[in-house]
Amino acid sequence: MLKALLYVDPGSGSYLVQMIIAAILGGLFFFKNIWWKIKAFFTRNKQHPTTKEKE
Amino acid sequence: MPTYQQHPSSFRDPSGFVFQSAGKLYRQINPSYQSDYELLMGSGLYQQLVDQRMLIPHEEIGDSQVGQPGKFKTILPEFIPFISYPYEWCFEELQDAALVTLNIMKASIDHGMILKDATPYNIQFISGTPVHIDTLSFEKYNESKPWIAYRQFCETFLYPLVVSKYSLMEAHRLFHAYPEGMPAKSAAAMLPTKARFNLGNWLHIFLPASVAPGEKNEKVSFNRNKLTRIIDHLHQIIGSLEPPSNKNSVWKNYYDKDILSEQYLSNKESIVGKMINVEGKNVLDLGSNQGVFSKLLASRQNNVVAVDNDAFSISVLYRQVKKEALNILPLCIDVSNPPGNGGFMNGERKSFTERKKFDLCIALALVHHLCIGKNIPLSNLADLFTKMCSELIIEFVPKEDEKVQQLLKSREDIFEAYNQQAFETAFSQQFSIQEKQEVPGSRRVIYKMKLTG
């Protein structure tokens, strides 16, 4: 196992990390979106800037 | 005999290399890079990046020109007056270099390309603007793959910045220890516990530090959305990093309170202003502090390199240079221990003293710091200037001066040979003194000298 670690490509390893990070960031984005929708539902007149942009 | 000489720093990338011919720096592009180069030029990415001053412009050189046989193309990039390295940059310079790298990455993704490497050594400053200088860093984007340069970006930009922020270690000093970037494990070890309670730090530093690198996983599934999210996240983290407040800078109030008097400074400005008769030249301001005299030199269309050991002063100057687009390159360098030759065979990066011969160097209120503060004899100091410039404006601060007395307070006076006569004798070996003028209200003398022979 250790032997293999000494000979890895400098770019590898970060692939796995990037997948985890992207998944977590994606999850956060998803929940943030839901939160904004709930907020928008209760405040109604105030829309989130990202939804404004789309219009 | 070849008419070209390959640049000693240019051998790592098989896509091409930089070579010198007749005093100009060219870049040869090898046939293996042809399709990527055509995509860079044809997709509009090159034009957009050049228009936004993010990528160095170049012109293509016709076939009859220099270059190795079997080349695809030769290009002549715009000339950069002075090359600098991240171990000479202040926090904000490294931060801006990181942000421009991410902005280039974003623009590249929009044009179906990515950066195959992401290091501060690909960035140079031109009038306060960080510009990417490696035209061969772009390659076709494969949406199913994560970013090949992610780890390099983190090790050379993110980790030094974050560690500097939390530890108050100056970013440029971290590069002396880790010239090719800081491993995640080292960065994590240097951070305090409170740094763990930050999502950005946790994701990009502590997580990679705990995940052992495995063999290349070919089965990874990635997409453009995921990549964009990571790039945006890095941009947000780095963009919001506050530079470490440098409370312990000795030089913070130099011009506000500490300097002898306002009268002294204005007298000095008018004397030096009259002595400077260069325009459009390469000028070095050694011991620039916050750059009062660098700005004077830049106002006369000179390319100014401003050097000081105090990172705080360099940060202050850089912010102003950036705001007003001044032609000044502020660098954190200790004149008594400047960066040496670096990289493979010590050939990739030139030492500070050998990088350029300047047309003019100014060294004001510096001599006593080197001679009394660092025990450097006057003749050795004269050798430094002989090596670095052909004209010199230098201030001699005598022993009776209040500031020298302060330096001597805490130590034994072993400097019998430090006096004006000895100063003139030491410098007259290589220079001819053309003008000398005492600054009214002090016993300091400003000299203008020219290198002889």
Boltz contact constraints between the chains, C-beta under 6 A:
constraints:
  - contact:
      token1: [A, 8]
      token2: [B, 213]
      max_distance: 6.0
  - contact:
      token1: [A, 9]
      token2: [B, 216]
      max_distance: 6.0
  - contact:
      token1: [A, 11]
      token2: [B, 148]
      max_distance: 6.0
  - contact:
      token1: [A, 12]
      token2: [B, 216]
      max_distance: 6.0
  - contact:
      token1: [A, 13]
      token2: [B, 213]
      max_distance: 6.0
  - contact:
      token1: [A, 14]
      token2: [B, 150]
      max_distance: 6.0
  - contact:
      token1: [A, 14]
      token2: [B, 151]
      max_distance: 6.0
  - contact:
      token1: [A, 15]
      token2: [B, 146]
      max_distance: 6.0
  - contact:
      token1: [A, 15]
      token2: [B, 217]
      max_distance: 6.0
  - contact:
      token1: [A, 15]
      token2: [B, 220]
      max_distance: 6.0
  - contact:
      token1: [A, 17]
      token2: [B, 208]
      max_distance: 6.0
  - contact:
      token1: [A, 17]
      token2: [B, 211]
      max_distance: 6.0
  - contact:
      token1: [A, 18]
      token2: [B, 146]
      max_distance: 6.0
  - contact:
      token1: [A, 18]
      token2: [B, 150]
      max_distance: 6.0
  - contact:
      token1: [A, 21]
      token2: [B, 203]
      max_distance: 6.0
  - contact:
      token1: [A, 21]
      token2: [B, 230]
      max_distance: 6.0
  - contact:
      token1: [A, 22]
      token2: [B, 226]
      max_distance: 6.0
  - contact:
      token1: [A, 22]
      token2: [B, 230]
      max_distance: 6.0
  - contact:
      token1: [A, 25]
      token2: [B, 229]
      max_distance: 6.0
  - contact:
      token1: [A, 25]
      token2: [B, 233]
      max_distance: 6.0
